[in-house]
Amino acid sequence: MSDLPPDLSRLRTLETWLALSLDRVRQQIAAAEQQAAVDTRREPPPQPDWLVEYGIGVGRTPARVHVGGCWDTRSRCKPADRELARRALADGIEACTHCRPDTALGVLD
C-alpha cells in the first residue's frame, strides 16, 4: 500500500511542493556553507603578550600578572604591554606561579 495519492493532479501538486522545498533546503545549505567558509577564514584576535588580572569589587586593583598564553587566567584579565607588566611586578603585584612573568620579564626579587 502506498502513502502517496492515487490521482495525477495531487501527485503533480506534491511534486511541485517537494521541488520548492528542495530548492529552499539547497539555498539554506549554500548559505550555511558560505558562512562556514567565512568562519574558517576569520582569524582569532591576536593574543596579548602580557595580562594583568584585576581583583573583584569597586576600584578593582591589580592582583596578578600573567604571560599572554597562561592557562590560569580568569575573566578579570586585561591586556598589558611590557612596560605595564614590569611596573606592576615592580610595584609588588603578584606574579602568576604557573607562567612566571617575572622570569620572562627579567624582574626577579
C-alpha positions in Angstrom: 0.0 0.0 0.0 1.4 3.4 -1.0 1.2 6.5 1.2 1.0 8.7 -2.0 -2.2 10.0 -3.5 -3.5 7.8 -6.4 -4.5 10.6 -8.8 -2.2 12.5 -11.2 -3.3 16.0 -10.2 -2.4 15.5 -6.5 0.8 13.8 -7.4 1.8 16.8 -9.6 0.9 19.1 -6.7 3.1 17.0 -4.3 5.9 17.0 -6.9 5.8 20.8 -7.1 5.8 21.2 -3.3 8.7 18.9 -2.9 10.7 20.6 -5.7 10.1 24.0 -4.0 11.0 22.6 -0.6 14.2 21.0 -2.0 15.2 24.4 -3.6 14.8 26.1 -0.2 16.8 23.4 1.5 19.6 23.7 -1.1 19.6 27.5 -0.6 19.9 27.1 3.1 22.8 24.6 2.7 24.6 27.0 0.3 24.2 29.9 2.9 25.5 27.6 5.7 28.5 26.5 3.6 29.3 30.1 2.8 29.1 31.1 6.5 31.3 28.2 7.4 33.9 29.3 4.8 33.8 32.8 6.2 34.2 31.5 9.8 37.1 29.3 8.7 38.9 32.3 7.2 38.3 34.5 10.2 41.4 34.7 12.3 41.2 34.8 16.1 42.2 38.1 17.7 45.9 38.3 18.5 46.9 37.0 21.9 48.4 39.8 24.1 52.0 39.3 25.3 51.1 40.1 28.9 47.9 40.2 31.1 47.1 41.9 34.3 44.4 40.2 36.4 42.3 42.6 38.5 40.5 41.9 41.8 36.8 42.0 42.5 34.8 45.0 43.6 34.9 48.7 43.4 38.3 50.2 42.5 39.5 46.8 41.2 43.2 46.8 41.8 45.7 44.6 40.0 46.0 41.2 41.6 48.4 39.1 39.4 50.4 39.4 36.3 50.4 36.7 33.6 52.2 35.9 30.4 49.7 36.2 27.5 49.2 32.4 26.9 48.8 31.4 30.6 46.2 28.8 31.2 45.4 30.1 34.7 43.9 33.4 33.6 40.4 34.5 34.6 37.8 36.7 33.0 39.1 39.7 35.0 42.3 39.9 33.0 43.1 42.8 30.7 45.9 43.0 28.0 49.0 44.9 29.1 52.2 46.0 27.3 55.6 45.0 28.5 56.2 48.2 30.5 52.9 48.0 32.4 53.6 44.4 33.3 57.1 45.2 34.5 55.8 48.2 36.5 53.1 46.1 38.1 55.6 43.5 39.2 58.0 46.1 40.5 55.1 47.6 42.5 54.7 44.3 44.3 51.8 42.8 42.3 52.0 39.0 42.5 53.4 37.1 39.5 51.5 34.0 38.4 53.2 30.9 39.8 52.4 28.9 36.6 53.6 31.1 33.8 56.2 33.1 35.7 56.0 36.5 34.1 58.7 37.8 36.4 61.2 35.4 34.9 60.1 36.2 31.4 60.4 39.9 32.0 63.7 39.6 33.9 62.1 41.1 37.1 63.2 38.8 39.9 63.3 39.6 43.6 
